[in-house]
Amino acid sequence: MEKEIKERLLKAAVAGAENAHCPYSNFKVGAAVLTKSGKIFSGGNIENVSYGATVCAERVAIWKAVSEGEKEYEAIAVIGPGKKEAYPCAQCRQVMVEFGLDWLVISGDEDGNYMGEMMVCDLVPFPFTPDALLG
């Protein structure tokens, strides 16, 4: 994937974090997903006083894409607070697996600086896939 596209995705993830609702943790996370059709959907984490109802930025971005009919992805960028790399939690990884193992996960810091990348299949080496239910 071209460096310019990765930078655009990281910038969109930073924008997603700007709209995060995290009054309890103050831990803003942003994500942006690139569909195979070339569209970008971003999202920020949305916390709830009932912690179990909280939704991560990655799932917000993916669900926004799905709600618009986009179910095939090239990449997702994730940024968190501070200067460390950010990667999806286990629940988000499982949601990502739902839509395939061959897409890129790009990690960045709160300013959208590139920190690393790996494929979903590497992030989830033993995935629980639809084949487990349908096979």
N, C-alpha and C positions, 0 to 999 in steps of 0.2 A: 504494500500500500504506500502511496506517495506521502512524503513528509508533509506537504501542504494539506492533504486531506486529514491527516492525524492532527495537525495544528487546528484546523477548523473544528474538528470534533472536540478537542480539548477546550477550545474557546466556548463552544456551545455547552459543554459540561459546566464550565465556570458560570455561565449565564443561568443554567439550571439551579446551581447552588444559591444564586442570589434570591431565588424565589422559594427557597427551602423554608419549611415551618418547623423549627426545632427549639421551642421555648424551654424544653426540659433538659436536653443535653447540650444545647448550644454547639452541636457538632454538625455543621453544614456539609452536606455531600451533594454533588451534582453529577449527572450522567447525561450522555448524549448517544443515541443509537443511530447508526447509518444503515438505511435499508438498501437492499440490492437495486431498488429503483432510483437510488440517489437522494432520497429525502432524509432529513435529520430531525429527530424528535428528542427534545431534552426534558429533564425533570430534576427536581430536588426532593430530598427526603421530606416526608410529612409525618410529624409525630402527633401522637394523641395522648391525652392524659391517661387513657387506658392503653398502656404500653403495647399490648398485643395488637392493637389496631394501627400501629405505626407502619408506614410503608417506606422502603428504601428508594433512593433516587433511581437506581437501575430499573426497578420494577415500574416506577412511575413512567420513565421514558419508554420502556418496552410496551407497557399497557396503552400509552398514548398512541404508539405506532399501530398496535393491534387494533385499537378502536377505529383507526382510519383505514383498516384493511391491509396493513403492511405486516407480513409475517415472515419475511426472508431478510436476513441481516448480513451485512459485511463486517461491521465492527461496532463496538461500544467503547466509549471513553468514560472513565470514572475519576473524579477528583474529590479529595477530602481536605479538611483543614490542615494547615501547616505545610511543612516542606517535605513530607514523607509521601511515598507512593501509596495509592489507594487501590484496593481490589474488592470485588463483590463479596458479600457474605454468602453463607451456604444456601439460604433461601433464594437469593438472587441467582446464584449459580444454577440451582435447579430450574428456575424459570428460564434461564438462558438455554439450558440443555433441551428444554421443550421445543426450542426453535432451531436446534442443530448444534453440532459439535465443531463445525468448521468456520467459525468466525472469530475475529480478532478482539481481544480485550486490551485496551490501552489504558495505562495508569498515568495519572498526573498529580501535581500538587495543587494547592489552592489558587495559584496564579496561572494554572494551565500549562506549566512546564512539563514536558515529556519526562517520565520516570521509568518506563519500561513497558513491555507488552508480552502477551502469550495468547495462544489459541484457547478457545473454550475447552477443547479436548485435553489440553495440558493442565488447565485449571481444575478440571473435573476428570481425573484419570479413570474412575470406575463409575460412570454415569448410570443413573436410573432413567431409562428411556422408555418411550411408549411400547417398544418391543417386549418389555418385561410384562406388560399387561396383555398385549395382543398376541404374543408369540406362542 
